[in-house]
């Protein structure tokens, strides 16, 4: 088993390093232009990249709340180990198509060194669900934020915008219903059965269910128990994940301030700039997650920033700058995550 885990660790390491190279070679601009943008960012790169140490820390606390609900007396997973696995997991998610094909399996393999396989799997699945769930709450609440800003005349509002916002609200309400059922009854067993309906995968689904039905049902029971028996852990994790989304908007705010976009300055201006940053983050993440099957979401993130900044009346140059600096930040943290993978493995 140790050799298998070591080989898997090396495989994930190679995937991450290849992803870094691919990302460096797939910029839509030349390296000269990239260097000019980095020079323009200057010292602002420090808080732009550094804020993610805080964001990943909040993510790790959210995951830790779930893990604690899965541990028994005498078991303990240190925060720093969870923090390292959080960073590495997200690095692999950035690097693989359909975010989660790399990060979640890696987390399960590594966490199974501290917990049994089923509890490791259920805690990782629960955290992934919570991470996605928090996105829907972000999109839902930013619709309310947009309406509030439109009411004070800061943003436009017309029939087209109203229809788009209504679609987002309905989309989020449907997601809330689906997640509520998933949290009450679990979803791993049903997901495997649903995969069996895809042409060509029926045989695999049947064989997998035949071999692992009991294990999947145990995982589903643990998923259901979080909401039913550990409500404090459930809501703490959800609140922390939502908070991490809000803190992420500071990254965009720093770049808006770098371009001189401060909505008049002062406390009121900075507050308004932060609200705009939150809206840009929300719209960009919505577009990126709708087309999440692209590796590293190549082109999707850039397009999302361009659309979201234009929707708020900001320049296309600003949207391009934000997307490029965010791509650089991703490369830096992917590299950090991959290096932490080897450090954690040696430890």
URQUI-V687590 format. One record per residue. RES is the residue in one letter. PSI is psi as a letter, one per 40 degrees, with the letter a starting at -180 (* if undefined). BURIAL is + if it has 9 or more other ideal C-beta (glycine too) atoms within 8 Angstrom, else -. Layout:
res:RES psi:PSI burial:BURIAL
res:RES psi:PSI burial:BURIAL
//
This chain:
res:X psi:d burial:-
res:X psi:d burial:-
res:X psi:d burial:-
res:X psi:d burial:-
res:X psi:d burial:+
res:X psi:d burial:+
res:X psi:d burial:-
res:X psi:d burial:+
res:X psi:d burial:+
res:X psi:d burial:-
res:X psi:d burial:-
res:X psi:d burial:+
res:X psi:d burial:+
res:X psi:d burial:-
res:X psi:d burial:+
res:X psi:d burial:+
res:X psi:d burial:+
res:X psi:d burial:+
res:X psi:d burial:+
res:X psi:d burial:+
res:X psi:d burial:-
res:X psi:d burial:+
res:X psi:d burial:+
res:X psi:d burial:-
res:X psi:e burial:-
res:X psi:e burial:-
res:X psi:i burial:+
res:X psi:e burial:-
res:X psi:i burial:-
res:X psi:i burial:-
res:X psi:d burial:-
res:X psi:d burial:-
res:X psi:d burial:-
res:X psi:d burial:+
res:X psi:d burial:-
res:X psi:d burial:-
res:X psi:d burial:+
res:X psi:d burial:+
res:X psi:d burial:-
res:X psi:d burial:-
res:X psi:d burial:+
res:X psi:b burial:-
res:X psi:e burial:-
res:X psi:e burial:+
res:X psi:d burial:+
res:X psi:d burial:-
res:X psi:d burial:+
res:X psi:d burial:+
res:X psi:d burial:+
res:X psi:d burial:-
res:X psi:d burial:+
res:X psi:e burial:+
res:X psi:d burial:-
res:X psi:d burial:+
res:X psi:d burial:+
res:X psi:d burial:+
res:X psi:d burial:+
res:X psi:d burial:+
res:X psi:d burial:+
res:X psi:d burial:+
res:X psi:d burial:+
res:X psi:d burial:+
res:X psi:d burial:+
res:X psi:d burial:+
res:X psi:d burial:+
res:X psi:d burial:+
res:X psi:d burial:+
res:X psi:d burial:-
res:X psi:e burial:+
res:X psi:e burial:+
res:X psi:i burial:+
res:X psi:i burial:-
res:X psi:h burial:-
res:X psi:e burial:-
res:X psi:i burial:-
res:X psi:h burial:-
res:X psi:h burial:+
res:X psi:i burial:-
res:X psi:d burial:-
res:X psi:d burial:-
res:X psi:d burial:+
res:X psi:d burial:+
res:X psi:d burial:+
res:X psi:d burial:+
res:X psi:d burial:+
res:X psi:d burial:+
res:X psi:d burial:+
res:X psi:d burial:+
res:X psi:d burial:+
res:X psi:d burial:+
res:X psi:d burial:+
res:X psi:d burial:+
res:X psi:d burial:+
res:X psi:d burial:+
res:X psi:e burial:+
res:X psi:i burial:+
res:X psi:i burial:-
res:X psi:g burial:-
res:X psi:h burial:+
res:X psi:e burial:+
res:X psi:d burial:+
res:X psi:d burial:+
res:X psi:d burial:+
res:X psi:d burial:+
res:X psi:d burial:+
res:X psi:d burial:+
res:X psi:d burial:+
res:X psi:d burial:+
res:X psi:d burial:+
res:X psi:d burial:+
res:X psi:d burial:+
res:X psi:e burial:+
res:X psi:d burial:-
res:X psi:d burial:+
res:X psi:i burial:+
res:X psi:i burial:-
res:X psi:d burial:+
res:X psi:d burial:+
res:X psi:d burial:+
res:X psi:d burial:+
res:X psi:d burial:+
res:X psi:d burial:+
res:X psi:d burial:+
res:X psi:d burial:+
res:X psi:d burial:+
res:X psi:d burial:+
res:X psi:d burial:+
res:X psi:d burial:+
res:X psi:d burial:+
res:X psi:d burial:+
res:X psi:d burial:+
res:X psi:d burial:+
res:X psi:d burial:+
res:X psi:d burial:+
res:X psi:d burial:+
res:X psi:d burial:+
res:X psi:d burial:+
res:X psi:d burial:+
res:X psi:d burial:+
res:X psi:d burial:+
res:X psi:d burial:-
res:X psi:d burial:+
res:X psi:d burial:+
res:X psi:d burial:-
res:X psi:d burial:+
res:X psi:d burial:+
res:X psi:d burial:+
res:X psi:d burial:-
res:X psi:d burial:+
res:X psi:d burial:+
res:X psi:d burial:-
res:X psi:e burial:-
res:X psi:e burial:-
res:X psi:d burial:-
res:X psi:i burial:-
res:X psi:i burial:-
res:X psi:h burial:-
res:X psi:a burial:-
res:X psi:d burial:-
res:X psi:d burial:-
res:X psi:d burial:+
res:X psi:d burial:+
res:X psi:d burial:-
res:X psi:d burial:-
res:X psi:d burial:+
res:X psi:d burial:-
res:X psi:d burial:-
res:X psi:d burial:+
res:X psi:d burial:+
res:X psi:d burial:-
res:X psi:d burial:+
res:X psi:d burial:+
res:X psi:d burial:+
res:X psi:d burial:-
res:X psi:d burial:+
res:X psi:d burial:+
res:X psi:d burial:-
res:X psi:d burial:-
res:X psi:d burial:+
res:X psi:d burial:-
res:X psi:d burial:+
res:X psi:d burial:+
res:X psi:d burial:+
res:X psi:d burial:-
res:X psi:e burial:-
res:X psi:i burial:+
res:X psi:e burial:+
res:X psi:d burial:+
res:X psi:d burial:+
res:X psi:d burial:-
res:X psi:d burial:-
res:X psi:d burial:+
res:X psi:d burial:+
res:X psi:d burial:-
res:X psi:d burial:+
res:X psi:e burial:+
res:X psi:e burial:-
res:X psi:h burial:-
res:X psi:h burial:-
res:X psi:e burial:-
res:X psi:e burial:+
res:X psi:d burial:+
res:X psi:d burial:-
res:X psi:d burial:+
res:X psi:d burial:+
res:X psi:d burial:+
res:X psi:d burial:-
res:X psi:d burial:+
res:X psi:d burial:+
res:X psi:d burial:-
res:X psi:d burial:-
res:X psi:e burial:-
res:X psi:d burial:+
res:X psi:d burial:-
res:X psi:d burial:+
res:X psi:d burial:+
res:X psi:d burial:+
res:X psi:d burial:+
res:X psi:d burial:+
res:X psi:d burial:+
res:X psi:d burial:+
res:X psi:d burial:+
res:X psi:d burial:+
res:X psi:d burial:+
res:X psi:d burial:+
res:X psi:d burial:+
res:X psi:d burial:+
res:X psi:d burial:-
res:X psi:e burial:-
res:X psi:f burial:+
res:X psi:d burial:-
res:X psi:d burial:-
res:X psi:d burial:+
res:X psi:d burial:+
res:X psi:d burial:-
res:X psi:d burial:+
res:X psi:d burial:+
res:X psi:d burial:+
res:X psi:d burial:-
res:X psi:d burial:+
res:X psi:d burial:+
res:X psi:d burial:+
res:X psi:d burial:+
res:X psi:d burial:+
res:X psi:d burial:+
res:X psi:d burial:+
res:X psi:d burial:+
res:X psi:d burial:+
res:X psi:e burial:+
res:X psi:d burial:+
res:X psi:d burial:+
res:X psi:d burial:+
res:X psi:d burial:+
res:X psi:d burial:+
res:X psi:d burial:+
res:X psi:d burial:+
res:X psi:d burial:+
res:X psi:d burial:+
res:X psi:e burial:-
res:X psi:e burial:-
res:X psi:g burial:+
res:X psi:e burial:+
res:X psi:f burial:+
res:X psi:e burial:-
res:X psi:a burial:-
res:X psi:i burial:-
res:X psi:d burial:-
res:X psi:d burial:-
res:X psi:d burial:+
res:X psi:d burial:+
res:X psi:d burial:-
res:X psi:d burial:+
res:X psi:d burial:+
res:X psi:d burial:+
res:X psi:d burial:+
res:X psi:d burial:+
res:X psi:d burial:+
res:X psi:d burial:+
res:X psi:d burial:+
res:X psi:d burial:+
res:X psi:d burial:+
res:X psi:d burial:+
res:X psi:d burial:+
res:X psi:d burial:+
res:X psi:d burial:+
res:X psi:d burial:+
res:X psi:d burial:+
res:X psi:d burial:+
res:X psi:d burial:-
res:X psi:d burial:-
res:X psi:f burial:+
res:X psi:e burial:+
res:X psi:e burial:-
res:X psi:h burial:+
res:X psi:h burial:+
res:X psi:e burial:+
res:X psi:f burial:+
res:X psi:h burial:-
res:X psi:d burial:-
res:X psi:d burial:+
res:X psi:d burial:+
res:X psi:d burial:+
res:X psi:d burial:+
res:X psi:d burial:+
res:X psi:d burial:+
res:X psi:d burial:+
res:X psi:d burial:+
res:X psi:d burial:+
res:X psi:d burial:+
res:X psi:d burial:+
res:X psi:d burial:-
res:X psi:e burial:+
res:X psi:e burial:-
res:X psi:i burial:+
res:X psi:i burial:-
res:X psi:d burial:-
res:X psi:d burial:-
res:X psi:d burial:+
res:X psi:d burial:+
res:X psi:d burial:+
res:X psi:d burial:+
res:X psi:d burial:+
res:X psi:d burial:+
res:X psi:d burial:+
res:X psi:d burial:+
res:X psi:d burial:+
res:X psi:d burial:+
res:X psi:d burial:+
res:X psi:d burial:+
res:X psi:d burial:+
res:X psi:d burial:+
res:X psi:d burial:+
res:X psi:d burial:+
res:X psi:d burial:+
res:X psi:d burial:+
res:X psi:d burial:+
res:X psi:d burial:+
res:X psi:d burial:+
res:X psi:d burial:-
res:X psi:d burial:+
res:X psi:d burial:+
res:X psi:d burial:+
res:X psi:d burial:+
res:X psi:d burial:+
res:X psi:d burial:-
res:X psi:d burial:-
res:X psi:* burial:-
//
